[in-house]
Amino acid sequence: MRLNLLWCAALCCLAACATTLTEHDVDSLATQAAKGNAQAGETLEKHAQAGEPAAQRFMGALYSSGRGVPRNDERAVEWFRKAAEQGDLLSMHDLAVIYERAPGKVKDLKQALKWYRMAAEKGYARSQANLGEMLIEGNGTAQDLPQGRQWIEKAAAQKEPRGEYLLGMLYLEGRGIGKNVAEGARLIRTAAEAGDRDAQYRLALLTGNGMGVKPDDKQAVAWLRKSANQNQRDAEYLLAAIYARGLYGVKQSDEASVVWLRRSALQDHPRAQYALGLAYAEGRGVAKDEVEAYTWFRKAAQNGNRRAAALVKKVESGREKVEPLVPLPGGSGTR
């Protein structure tokens, strides 16, 4: 009798281990794993190894973000692909994002296009927007304005903020579609209000210039700040320039300017890197440090900033010390 009870208990245990987790369960495990809960991570990985797409997707997300595990794009690709090959739409999209944007050997624009298209054809709006953008820009493929616009329109029709933003930009610029500034501004505002950071940055520029919308410096800065708070590097750089000069009702602060410059520079914004180098060279908003200044000038030069490249060349030839040459961002001397 006892043997039978033990056998039943073992079967129940095996059944429990084999139970497929719900999306909510997987999400909960991933949240715990991201906070460093090793047991949650092990459980999530076991279910991923067992072939559950949701678990595989969240494993990919952990490795992609570096939360709870060391960041590793290659491992993220492995897990996203496993789920994507089982038809998981979110994994198809996330896999495409890594292939499009990851640095180094993981980057593969043809694979990005493939997986965006697969998800787009199944109706996933964000993939439709991203696929359309790649086609519009000729990123990894021949430029195709008509097809790119069609995918972007499909995304916008589903109220996807990225699609609305991209369609708004097409109207603003008249690319592959009749130019319509008012409609472009309307779509960009809709996307900005939905939280798209690029739309927020663009709306800040439109509002500051009074293009398609009523000019309003206060609102322009507010939208710029929203975008910068989402790590949009151009918005961070422009906000740094505003603080440096005390423009549009913002109190001048070299220290605040450097904070935003650093955030933008860390995202490889060449002008922000150059301006941050100048800040260190001048001791403006930060302790003067010629070594740190030179480090940022080199980064800016590597990212294509010509003034930084010229300065680095002079320094390395011993003909010039690292000294301020032009003002902080916003002046005519930066690029």
KEGUDREN-514074 format. One record per atom (N, C-alpha, C): z, y, x. Coordinates in steps of 0.001 Angstrom, whole numbers, plus 500000, padded with zeros to 6 digits. Layout:
ZYX/...
END
This chain:
500000498793500832/500000500000500000/500000501254500865/500868501239501903/500934502404502787/499608502606503503/498946501510503897/497652501594504575/496627502274503670/496634501931502394/495718502545501446/495973504038501297/497257504414501278/497618505826501162/497130506613502379/497307506015503561/496847506678504783/495334506816504789/494654505774504315/493195505801504272/492714506892503312/493355507017502177/493004508062501198/493243509452501781/494361509574502499/494684510865503105/493628511243504132/493190510233504914/492167510502505929/490862510924505281/490494510240504190/489264510595503484/489334512009502921/490502512347502359/490690513707501807/490555514755502892/491109514416504085/491023515362505205/489584515571505623/488837514458505718/487433514555506102/486640515337505078/486949515123503814/486246515846502745/486525517323502831/487790517667503127/488154519083503223/487421519735504380/487307519010505509/486627519581506671/485140519759506409/484610518865505536/483172518909505284/482802519916504198/483807520479503504/483536521410502414/482823522654502930/481766523020502263/481037524225502645/481834525455502240/481951526398503124/482692527624502835/481869528552501949/482566529311501125/481890530350500350/481603531538501253/480722532421500813/480417533634501591/481681534448501831/482534534505500821/483799535237500952/484687534610502029/484761533266502024/485570532571503030/485055532855504445/483737532800504595/483128533042505898/483391534474506344/483253535402505421/483498536814505730/484938537012506187/485863536357505498/487282536464505857/487543535889507243/486962534724507527/487119534115508851/486539535006509945/485357535578509679/484710536442510666/485549537685510937/486140538241509877/486997539422510040/488189539093510926/488795537938510687/489937537518511507/489505537235512946/488367536574513096/487865536264514438/487567537532515215/487015538532514536/486692539802515185/487941540508515685/489079540215515062/490354540813515474/491053539991516557/490393538910516971/490951538108518065/491659536846517633/491543536468516361/492181535237515883/491355534040516343/491850533359517360/491094532255517965/490871531102516990/491879530801516181/491753529687515239/490657529970514208/490608531223513732/489572531599512771/488195531480513413/488100531879514682/486835531787515393/486385530338515560/487340529461515871/487012528047516042/486552527425514721/487230527795513641/486848527265512321/485458527751511932/485209529033512179/483899529602511854/482805528901512647/483052528671513933/482040528036514774/481805526591514357/482856525876513943/482682524499513479/481745524451512285/481929525379511347/481059525397510169/479646525834510548/479544526701511529/478222527108512004/477518525919512664/478263525177513476/477698523993514138/477277522940513110/477974522939511963/477648521985510904/476411522398510119/475882523592510443/474623524005509829/474719524954508658/475888525582508460/476034526503507333/475459527875507711/474437528338507001/473762529601507362/474685530823507408/475574530936506438/476463532105506415/477346532128507657/477865530969508044/478707530893509240/477889531198510487/476664530691510524/475784530972511665/475488532467511764/475253533088510605/474960534526510602/476141535326511136/477344534964510699/478507535712511168/478807535436512636/478498534245513118/478629533987514558/477674534896515325/476453535019514810/475495535928515432/476003537357515436/476619537771514337/477133539143514235/478260539387515232/479123538379515435/480217538525516400/479673538722517811/478705537896518186/478138538013519540/477312539291519690/476677539731518615/475877540951518667/476743542193518839/477905542182518196/478794543351518247/479811543276519380/480044542047519892/481053541893520932/482461541985520388/482621541676519116/483952541721518497/484535540315518439/485654540126519112/486303538818519131/485761537873520178/484553538164520670/483917537367521731/483184538344522652/482893537935523883/482110538819524759/480724539068524158/480280540311524185/478956540623523648/477890539836524407/476979539208523667/475954538383524282/474765538306523338/473726539086523616/472562539125522737/471848537783522668/471845537054523763/471170535753523765/471857534775522818/473199534748522845/473932533883521927/473747534349520489/473715535664520300/473495536205518959/472150535748518422/471127535801519267/469792535359518864/469811533888518458/470517533070519224/470591531638518921/471141531392517520/472247532079517213/472882531853515914/472072532465514777/471574533668514964/470765534283513910/469515533439513622/468907532902514685/467697532105514493/467994530835513695/469122530186513983/469487528978513245/469569529263511747/470211530394511411/470344530748509996/469018531215509422/468271531984510201/466982532505509734/466011531376509425/466027530348510255/465120529219510052/465476528414508804/466674528664508270/467066528049507004/466807528982505816/466144530116506105/465776531030505030/466767532125504730/467773532324505584/468767533369505353/468150534740505643/467989535563504613/467301536848504749/468013537797505703/469325537907505565/470074538825506429/469922538436507901/469905537145508153/469742536683509536/468339536961510054/467334536821509193/465969537181509598/465932538634510055/466549539491509253/466546540920509580/467319541197510870/468531540643510963/469355540894512148/468706540350513412/468036539216513286/467312538643514426/466209539597514872/465479540151513912/464412541102514227/464958542349514898/466112542827514434/466723544032515014/467034543815516489/467602542659516817/467918542377518222/466643542304519051/465638541602518545/464381541501519283/463746542883519484/463922543773518530/463318545103518645/464085546000519611/465410545930519593/466215546965520249/467036546508521446/467178545220521638/468004544753522755/467352545105524092/468166545402525101/467598545678526420/467230544390527144/466458544537528203/466174543408529082/465292542344528477/465492541114528928/464583540023528590/464679539568527139/465748539940526437/465887539540525039/464887540297524159/464559541502524551/463633542327523762/462276541636523640/461785541541522405/460514540875522151/459937541468520863/459052542451521010/458552543175519848/457701542303518932/457000541334519488/456200540438518647/457099539588517756/458190539118518321/459138538358517516/459812539259516475/460085540502516860/460675541447515901/459755541635514703/458477541857514981/457502542021513906/457439540774513027/457447539613513660/457360538352512916/458509538217511920/459736538441512388/460889538213511527/461071539339510509/460737540582510889/460766541655509892/459780541326508761/458589540869509148/457576540577508141/458011539437507220/458622538409507797/459077537290506980/460103537745505946/461052538566506390/462068539058505453/461463540062504463/460541540893504964/459904541895504102/459111541228502990/458396540174503330/457582539480502326/458437538790501268/459714538548501614/460641537976500646/461391539065499880/461008540336500134/461562541436499358/462747542146499951/463121541838501217/464290542494501812/463921543919502214/464522544892501546/464091546291501648/464248546877503047/465355546593503708/465556547196505035/464520546669506027/464168545401505914/463121544860506775/461769545482506444/461521545756505178/460284546427504791/460203547800505457/461319548523505458/461344549852506085/461114549751507592/461809548822508246/461688548699509696/460304548213510111/459755547284509328/458401546814509610/457415547967509457/457565548737508396/456693549887508185/456772550883509330/457978551123509829/458153552069510934/457465551570512200/457590550277512489/456931549725513673/455417549853513563/454880549615512369/453435549732512164/452976551181512250/453758552089511697/453416553516511747/453383554010513189/454362553568513980/454477554041515363/453636553219516335/453068552112515879/452337551246516798/453260550619517812/454453550248517369/455473549704518255/455329548186518338/454737547707519439/454536546280519616/453292545755518940/452512546654518370/451294546262517678/450377547468517569/449154547231517124/448246548357516917/448758549214515761/448650550516515918/449104551423514864/448311551172513580/449033551112512464/448391550869511176/449095551737510138/448627552965509976/449273553906509058/449252553431507612/448103552970507091/448082552553505682/449056551406505380/449025550364506221/449904549230505966/451370549623506176/451620550431507210/452985550885507462/453519551680506284/452700552585505750/453117553387504600/453412552498503393/452592551483503183/452798550591502039/454152549889502107/454527549416503302/455820548753503438/456967549749503235/456802550947503761/457836551968503597/457981552344502125/456867552448501416/456916552756499985/457617551648499207/457388550386499605/458072549270498949/459587549388499137/459994549745500360/461428549888500635/462016551056499837/461309552179499821/461783553353499087/461879553069497591/460944552269497069/460957551917495647/462213551127495286/462812550467496280/464058549727496069/465292550587496380/465065551885496583/466148552835496881/466826552532498220/466093551925499131/466611551680500477/466610553011501223/467779553512501671/467854554822502327/466906554980503512/466776553926504322/465891554031505480/464446554211505032/464064553508503986/462721553664503454/462495555051502894/463486555589502206/463373556939501646/463246557970502769/464035557793503811/463951558712504953/462575558667505605/462082557466505878/460788557326506549/459653557860505684/459722557603504374/458689558129503486/458771559651503434/459993560173503457/460169561619503497/459549562238504731/459702561570505873/459114562066507108/457588562028507051/457032560999506424/455577560931506279/455065562107505449/455782562435504373/455391563584503554/455532564896504330/456605565013505098/456821566241505874/455701566460506880/455289565383507531/454300565483508612/452874565263508131/452720564765506920/451374564475506426/450721563353507201/451497562341507545/450974561201508314/450608560067507363/449304559807507227/448867558724506361/449077558998504889/449396560243504563/449682560626503184/449549562145503089/449273562662501915/449148564109501772/450446564839502082/450367565915502845/451564566643503232/452217567293502017/453526567088501869/454275567640500751/455698567883501224/455957569104501698/457245569428502306/458387569281501300/458178569743500073/459238569673499064/459628568223498761/458619567356498592/458909565952498315/459539565276499528/459070565638500710/459664565088501920/461127565448502032/461443566730501790/462827567182501870/463690566499500814/463124566288499625/463880565624498551/464250564193498943/463283563466499469/463534562087499872/464538562013501023/464410562930501963/465323562948503107/466744563266502642/466890564187501702/468220564486501162/468808563250500471/467985562557499695/468459561358499003/468960560332500011/468207560131501083/468600559177502119/469857559644502847/469944560944503104/471116561497503792/472370561313502951/472251561559501663/473399561408500768/473823559951500660/472882559046500915/473196557610500893/473743557126502231/473792558029503233/474437557691504501/473542557407505680/472209557548505539/471337557298506688/471529558413507719/471907558036508929/472272559041509929/471085559855510415/469904559236510515/468725559988510934/468317560986509855/468479560577508597/468181561487507493/469156562658507496/470409562389507816/471401563462507881/471051564463508983/470621563953510124/470217564830511223/469006565667510822/468007565027510217/466804565752509813/467117566784508738/467994566426507794/468364567377506743/469091568583507335/469883568351508386/470553569460509077/469515570430509634/468461569892510244/467413570746510801/466667571484509692/466349570774508614/465632571400507495/466471572510506874/467765572251506721/468654573237506111/468842574440507024/468916574191508313/469053575302509257/467813576174509297/466633575543509131/465369576288509199/464877576752507833/465518576287506771/465063576634505431/463704576021505118/463463574808505598/462181574145505388/462294573143504238/461729573494503096/461786572618501930/463098572678501180/464076573375501746/465393573534501116/465887574958501374/466895575353500633/467481576675500827/468213576720502164/467954577742502993/468642577809504296/470146578029504118/470916577319504910/472376577421504806/472977576895506103/473400577789506980/473926577386508284/475155576493508158/476038576821507225/477252576029507065/476930574605506657/476003574452505701/475601573120505275/474860572379506384/474070573113507147/473341572493508255/474314571870509257/475361572614509606/476357572089510550/477097570904509945/477376570975508646/478083569880507984/477267568592508039/475956568693507773/475105567506507847/474966567008509279/474896567958510210/474800567580511618/476047566810512050/477201567263511582/478442566593511950/478514565187511352/478047565048510112/478021563722509487/477175562755510319/476021563234510760/475133562395511561/475759562065512908/476332563072513560/476959562862514870/478127561888514772/478850561953513673/479977561043513482/479522559602513294/478223559417513054/477660558067512985/476912557711514278/477194558470515330/476648558187516669/475142558388516778/474606559335516014/473197559691516170/473110560610517389/472438560161518432/472544560838519727/471942562240519734/470865562471518973/470295563825518918/471248564782518224/471918564298517181/472893565122516475/474077565438517382/474507564470518157/475613564693519093/475232565756520117/474029565664520637/473566566632521635/473485568046521051/472926568165519853/472787569480519230/474152570055518871/475074569201518419/476420569678518113/477111570171519377/476855569501520498/477398569959521787/476875571354522117/475595571590521853/474993572895522125/475616573979521250/475896573625520007/476505574585519076/477907574955519538/478694573963519978/480035574252520490/479967575062521781/479000574756522624/478881575459523902/478646576955523697/477932577304522633/477568578698522397/478334579356521255/479084578548520499/479822579115519380/478903579623518290/477921578810517900/476920579229516918/477299578800515502/476678579446514522/476746579058513107/478175578932512581/479037579807513034/480409579820512540/481327578821513208/480812578086514181/481636577115514913/482310577825516085/483601577621516237/484337578262517317/483887577712518665/483570578607519586/483091578189520906/484159577364521619/483741576250522187/484671575382522911/483900574533523910/484103574822525200/483451574013526235/483968572580526211/485272572434525904/485860571099525889/485237570235524780/485091570825523580/484471570077522477/483007569782522784/482347570731523437/480949570527523806/480806569309524715/481691569188525685/481626568067526624/481890566744525922/482792566744524945/483068565517524192/481792564991523542/481046565904522882/479821565480522201/478692565189523185/478660565928524287/477666565630525322/477855564224525870/479114563866526124/479397562551526699/478974561440525734/479268561635524445/478891560611523462/477373560415523430/476644561532523510/475191561449523504/474668560875524823/475254561311525926/474824560852527243/475025559350527409/476098558824526844/476367557393526934/475343556565526169/474570557247525316/473477556574524606/472132556883525262/472188557299526520/470990557530527334/470119558675526828/470720559712526265/469970560912525896/469758561720527186/468528561853527677/468294562482528988/468808563906529097/468578564718528074/469032566112528145/470555566202528108/471181565304527345/472641565293527311/473202564880528670/472565563908529308/473012563468530634/472875564599531649/471750565311531575/471537566436532494/472560567528532251/472788567858530960/473741568910530621/475162568511531000/475485567219530858/476820566759531258/476975566867532768/475909566583533503/475940566776534949/476206568232535306/475563569145534578/475784570571534811/477228570967534516/477783570385533452/479172570695533100/480107570297534239/479871569119534831/480701568690535963/480432569552537197/479198569951537392/478874570786538553/479537572151538455/479618572688537235/480200574010537020/481701573967536770/482205572780536376/483607572718535954/483771573378534603/482803573230533752/482835573860532435/483227572837531375/484445572985530854/484950572071529838/485489570783530413/485418570641531736/485868569438532429/486134569813533879/486986569060534562/487280569364535959/486008569248536802/485810570208537699/484625570194538543/484620568939539404/483474568263539444/483384566998540176/481917566784540551/481589567058541820/480200566962542246/479674565526542233/480543564571542506/480117563173542484/479742562760541061/480587563130540107/480307562798538710/479050563529538238/478905564775538687/477706565539538321/476454564839538826/476491564415540064/475335563744540658/475020562437539930/476075561720539543/475898560458538811/475117560688537518/475487561746536787/474808562027535519/473402562578535746/473205563340536818/471856563819537139/470934562632537424/471462561640538150/470649560454538458/470281559687537183/471251559548536278/470971558854535015/469899559599534229/470022560928534191/469034561732533465/467657561588534100/467622561585535427/466351561437536138/465719560081535836/466531559045535827/466035557699535537/465480557600534124/465980558454533228/465520558451531843/464433559495531577/463877560049532668/462696560893532515/462903562388532488/464131562879532723/464353564318532740/463832564893534065/462813565727533981/462143566217535186/463011567163536011/463767568002535356/464638568912536114/465705568127536882/466246567100536229/467231566267536910/466590565545538089/465369565050537891/464670564339538966/464430565259540153/464034566505539877/463792567468540958/465087567773541706/466174567919540959/467459568227541582/467943567059542441/467822565848541924/468243564658542677/467445564549543967/466166564821543873/465311564747545065/465776565737546133/466117566945545705/466598567959546658/467924567554547274/468833567033546418/470148566622546919/470006565496547932/469154564504547600/469005563344548486/468308563700549797/467530564781549782/466886565221551020/467806566119551840/468994566397551270/469976567214551981/469694568691551946/468771569127551085/468396570539551056/469201571345550046/469999570655549231/470713571404548208/471979570676547794/473040571436547547/474259570871547005/474116570757545494/475028569985544915/475025569871543457/475688571114542898/474903572048542432/475416573293541880/474690573580540569/475328574353539683/474694574659538401/473409575447538580/472367575004537880/471088575689537965/470703576386536654/471109575753535530/470763576313534235/471941576163533298/471941576859532164/473067576791531247/473156575448530529/474239575269529786/474450574068528990/473412573983527878/473386572865527130/472311572602526180/472029573743525224/470743573841524868/470324574878523939/469548575960524631/469700576076525953/468983577085526717/467588576631527075/466798577557527572/465417577225527892/465288576346529120/466394576215529876/466313575453531116/466473573970530940/466908573480529745/467102572055529575/465883571437528944/465780570094529112/464644569375528519/465178568211527717/
END
